[in-house]
Amino acid sequence: MKFTHKNNEIRLSNINEKVSIKGWVQKIRNLGGLLFFDLRDLSGIVQLQICPSSSIYKIALEVKPEYVIYVKGTVIERESKNLKMDSGEIEILVDDIEIVSKSLPLPLVISDKNSALEETRLKYRYLDLRNPNQKKYLLARSKIINSVRNTLIKNEYNEFETPILGKSTPEGARDYLVPSRIYNGSFFALPQSPQIFKQLLMISGFEKYYQIAKCFRDEDLRSDRQPEFTQIDIEASFIEEEDFYLLTEEILKNAFKEVLNIDLKVPFIRYEYDYCLEKYGSDKPDTRFELLIEDYSKIKNLNIPLFAGKDYIYGLLVDNNDILTRKKIEEYDKLVKKNHGEFLAYVKCANNEFSGGLGKYFDANSLLINNKTLFLVAGKKSDTLKSLGALRLELAKDLNLIDEKLFNFLWVTNWPLFDYDEKTNTLSPSHHPFTAPDDPLILKNDPKNARARQYDIVLNGYELGGGSIRIHDTEVQKLMFETLGLTDFEIYNRFGFFVEALKYGTPPHGGIAIGLDRLVMLMTGTNNIKDVICFPKVQSTRDLMMDSPSSVDSIQLNDLGIKVNSK
């Protein structure tokens, strides 16, 4: 059958036209013999009317919800209009109907409300995706990808695919490993990112690359993380940080305009890493509200025993609020300790009278905070700031400080090149081991204080993407590996092919990767990344629909030379 219209595009202007349409039956109503169907296709819904006198009435009586049908009929004006529907002023008077596919009763309801349990929705994901909201998320994803591609093509970037089966290299998380049948005991690794491959493309002379890339990380899941994810992966030669700022801002500005009709203000704000930690307690600060961490070390002058011997005292100052009960503050104390803060202290001032755990140490002259509550954490600088960063976000939610309509972008720059672990006295890359140092001499002589040519793009408290200028000098790359404690054998075993490639005329280059799933999640206003992925995993890293991961038979394991130890 040749179809003449999408269901949701038929209007009063089509009155008396003969139409041929198709779709799933959303709802059936029998009003004294007169049948009404809501017929749904990808575009939306249109109402059908079948009269008892019609020659196809008996066939229509066989139709049940979620049957797939083909329909021919005439567009007529509805007597009882539904202005909430785009096609709500018309209906189709059906004169021919064909049942194409039948459906069993569904284990969940197809509606905007998604009332079924998440386990049910993900087990029957193909049905859950019939819901209008779920379709909205994935159609927006498609539009965002198209917009990104168009911007990159306009900027003369070339799309290349990189291998999925590769070599295990340390990139900050556990690899997913694929055993080799031919080389028993050896493994491929699924890529955590296309990092080395895209740098090799720069060495190959392609100069501008991008890919909508599948990546894999074997790590614990959360609402904004999945074991397999997609990133907008970009690399370019003969380029500086400023070029990536401009390109990324153009990509995002175009996507927001084309998909949401929102005009983003560019250039985005830029904050240095140290400033973000000291004022927001986070390297991915949510700047939609101005609640900043302040240094309250002057409180040491009051000789409060709780702060004796503490190097740093930082705090957050908020307006008094009835929600700030003793019980709520006890919850905040647990949150601070969970985020490595030693303890949470507070003082409240109302009508110039102080109360709270520290109230007896203050008077009107010692702290001017009338009608305010001050939360304080003391101890090691990093732990203190990060615990206050977590408290800052919780206070913002409880006190309704966040404007949910805002999209606040931020560049975080001037990162440390390494993270230092005091317990093991070891360094690890804050980004990855191919990030260029701002000054190679500092990398050599004082690596703990070395800075990176690294940049992260943050949106509303989420790390949306990150990138850096790469090392293109073989000696600097060797120094980086050695600083990380890798031996010559380890360097050769893990990165020998890459180190070799750097010797053959490597251009200065850099890149950025933007998390597509996270971008779509934020642009569509959902708070769970599973909503914007076609077939996601649950928190336990299982695919409920396919019932995977699953065991395999002994023949397959024997081919791979693998024995499974049951726990």
Secondary structure, 3 states (H helix, E strand, C coil): CCCCCCHHHCCHHHCCCEEEEEEEEEEEEEECCEEEEEEEECCEEEEEEECCCCCCHHHHHCCCCCCEEEEEEEEEECCCCCCCCCCCCEEEEEEEEEEEECCCCCCCCCCCCCCCCHHHHHHCHHHHCCCHHHHHHHHHHHHHHHHHHHHHHHCCCEECCCCCCECCCCCCCECCEEECCCCCCCEEECCCCCHHHHHHHHHCCCCEEEEEEEEECECCCECCECCEEEEEEEEEECCCHHHHHHHHHHHHHHHHHHHHCCCCCCCCEEEEHHHHHHHHCCCCCCCCCCCCCEECHHHHHHCCHHHCCCCEEEEEEEECCCCCCHHHHHHHHHHHHHCCCCCCEEEEEECCEEECCCHHHCCCCCCCCCCEEEEEEEECHHHHHHHHHHHHHHHHHHCCCCCCCCCCEEEEECCECEEEECCCCEEEECCCCCECECCHHHHHHCHHHCEECEEEEEECCEEEEEEEEECCCHHHHHHHHHHCCCCHHHHHHHHHHHHHHCCCCCCCEEEEEEEHHHHHHHHHCCCCHHHHCCCCCCCCCCECCCCECCCCCHHHHHHHCCCCCCC
